């Protein structure tokens, strides 16, 4: 059974930092691209950052220079370091794993991030 479990969310003030973690089980982690998405109230889910199986990264324009995605294949974990947080970063953050060749994709349950001004 595949599980993606996010942790690290919370409530912080404008300008502070948080680090999200997503621990995966039930998949060959190193073969999967991992991503972080977020969904704010009343908005569609959007891609925040992605890291491929070869550790190539890409980011949404809104978070470039502030967020960093990384992975530790030995721990089956992907991280999202979020610095200089803004109120507009408030959302539920979801972990995603995807293997295009195998045609498989999985989601975590989400973790709430709230940034107050």
C-alpha positions as CSV (number, residue, x, y, z in Angstrom):
1,X,0.0,0.0,0.0
2,X,1.4,3.4,-1.1
3,X,1.5,6.1,1.5
4,X,2.7,9.7,1.3
5,X,2.7,11.4,4.7
6,X,3.3,15.1,5.0
7,X,4.4,16.9,8.1
8,X,5.8,20.3,9.1
9,X,2.8,22.5,8.4
10,X,1.7,25.1,10.8
11,X,0.9,28.8,11.4
12,X,3.7,31.4,11.1
13,X,4.0,35.1,10.7
14,X,4.9,36.9,7.5
15,X,8.6,36.5,6.7
16,X,9.2,33.4,8.7
17,X,10.2,29.9,7.5
18,X,8.8,26.4,7.6
19,X,10.1,23.1,6.3
20,X,7.6,20.5,5.0
21,X,8.5,16.8,4.8
22,X,6.8,14.0,2.9
23,X,7.7,10.5,3.8
24,X,6.9,7.8,1.2
25,X,6.3,4.1,1.6
26,X,5.2,1.4,-0.8
27,X,7.0,2.8,-3.8
28,X,10.5,2.6,-5.2
29,X,11.1,6.2,-4.2
30,X,14.2,6.8,-6.3
31,X,12.2,6.1,-9.5
32,X,9.6,8.7,-8.8
33,X,9.5,12.4,-9.5
34,X,8.2,14.2,-6.3
35,X,6.3,17.4,-6.2
36,X,4.6,19.8,-3.8
37,X,1.3,21.3,-4.8
38,X,-0.9,23.7,-2.9
39,X,-4.5,24.7,-2.8
40,X,-5.8,27.8,-1.3
41,X,-9.5,28.2,-0.4
42,X,-11.6,28.8,-3.5
43,X,-8.7,28.2,-5.8
44,X,-7.4,25.4,-7.9
45,X,-4.6,23.2,-6.9
46,X,-1.3,24.5,-8.3
47,X,2.2,23.2,-8.7
48,X,4.7,24.7,-6.2
49,X,7.9,22.7,-7.0
50,X,9.0,19.5,-8.4
51,X,12.1,17.4,-8.2
52,X,12.8,14.6,-10.7
53,X,14.3,11.2,-10.1
54,X,17.5,12.7,-11.2
55,X,17.1,15.7,-8.8
56,X,16.4,18.3,-11.4
57,X,14.2,20.9,-9.9
58,X,11.6,23.4,-11.1
59,X,9.5,26.0,-9.3
60,X,6.4,28.1,-9.7
61,X,7.4,31.7,-10.4
62,X,5.6,32.8,-7.2
63,X,8.0,30.8,-5.0
64,X,11.3,31.0,-6.9
65,X,14.1,32.3,-4.7
66,X,12.1,31.6,-1.6
67,X,11.3,27.8,-1.6
68,X,13.7,24.9,-2.1
69,X,12.7,21.4,-2.9
70,X,15.1,18.5,-2.1
71,X,15.0,14.8,-1.7
72,X,16.8,12.1,0.4
73,X,16.4,8.8,-1.4
74,X,17.9,6.9,1.5
75,X,15.1,8.2,3.7
76,X,12.4,8.0,1.1
77,X,11.6,11.7,1.9
78,X,11.1,14.9,0.0
79,X,11.4,18.3,1.6
80,X,10.1,21.8,0.9
81,X,12.1,24.5,2.6
82,X,9.9,27.6,2.6
83,X,11.6,30.9,3.5
84,X,10.3,34.5,3.5
85,X,6.7,33.2,3.7
86,X,3.9,35.5,2.7
87,X,0.2,35.5,3.5
88,X,-0.5,34.5,-0.1
89,X,1.4,31.2,0.6
90,X,-1.4,30.2,2.9
91,X,-2.8,26.9,1.6
92,X,-3.0,23.2,2.1
93,X,0.2,21.7,0.7
94,X,0.1,18.3,-0.9
95,X,2.9,15.9,-1.7
96,X,2.8,14.1,-5.0
97,X,4.7,11.2,-6.5
98,X,4.7,10.4,-10.2
99,X,6.3,7.8,-12.4
100,X,5.5,8.6,-16.0
101,X,6.9,5.3,-17.4
102,X,4.8,3.2,-15.0
103,X,1.8,5.5,-15.3
104,X,1.4,5.8,-11.5
105,X,0.7,8.8,-9.4
106,X,0.0,9.2,-5.7
107,X,-1.0,12.0,-3.3
108,X,-0.6,12.7,0.3
109,X,-3.4,13.9,2.6
110,X,-2.1,17.5,2.8
111,X,-0.8,19.7,5.5
112,X,-2.1,23.2,6.3
113,X,0.3,26.2,6.1
114,X,-1.1,29.5,7.4
115,X,0.9,32.7,7.1
116,X,-0.4,35.8,8.9
117,X,0.6,39.4,8.4
